[in-house]
């Protein structure tokens, strides 16, 4: 019987879970107020040597979000050492952090669509009242 998930998918899922836990419990933010940092996705290379971690930073301005991303990149050794203690693997993937704005961009577009629909309905009601 074939496995449902490949090894890279299982490792990515475990890295996602553990890094999210580390960011929530052990990681200390040094830049401004504490925004909400979430892991949106993890991609692990086929040789399990590298992990791309996509983070979404809520409640921060553009410059502050960049600073938080840079801080994550600077702290990747600390995060990787904690990850090594939690994973039962011979070698832990090298971590690469990337900011993921797709969720925020989706929310922005959804708000624009909602505003446009509301304006159209207002215009339609005004036109009906004039007739």
C-alpha positions, 0 to 999 in steps of 0.5 A: 500500500502506497504512503499517503504523504511523502517523507518531505511532506511529513517533515515539513508538517512536523517542522511547521508544528514545532517552529510555530510552537517555538515562536509562540513559547520560546522566541522573544521579539525585540522589535517594537510591540509584539505582533502576531507572527504565524507560520503560513507554510513550510517547504522542505527540499527533497534531500531534507537539507533546507526548509523554507518557512513562510511567515505572516506578520499581523499588526505591524507596519511595512518597516516593522514587518521587515525588521521582524523578518530580519530578526527571524533570519538572525535568530535562525540558529537559535530556532534551529537548535531548539528544533533539533531537540524536538525532532528525531532526525539525524540532521535538521534542515537549514532554516530560511525565513520568508515573509508571506503577504498573500493572506494580508493581500487577500484580506485587502482585496476582499475588503475592496470587493466588499466596499465596491459592492456596498457602493453599488448597492447604495447607488442602486438604492439612490437610483430607485428612490429618484425613479 
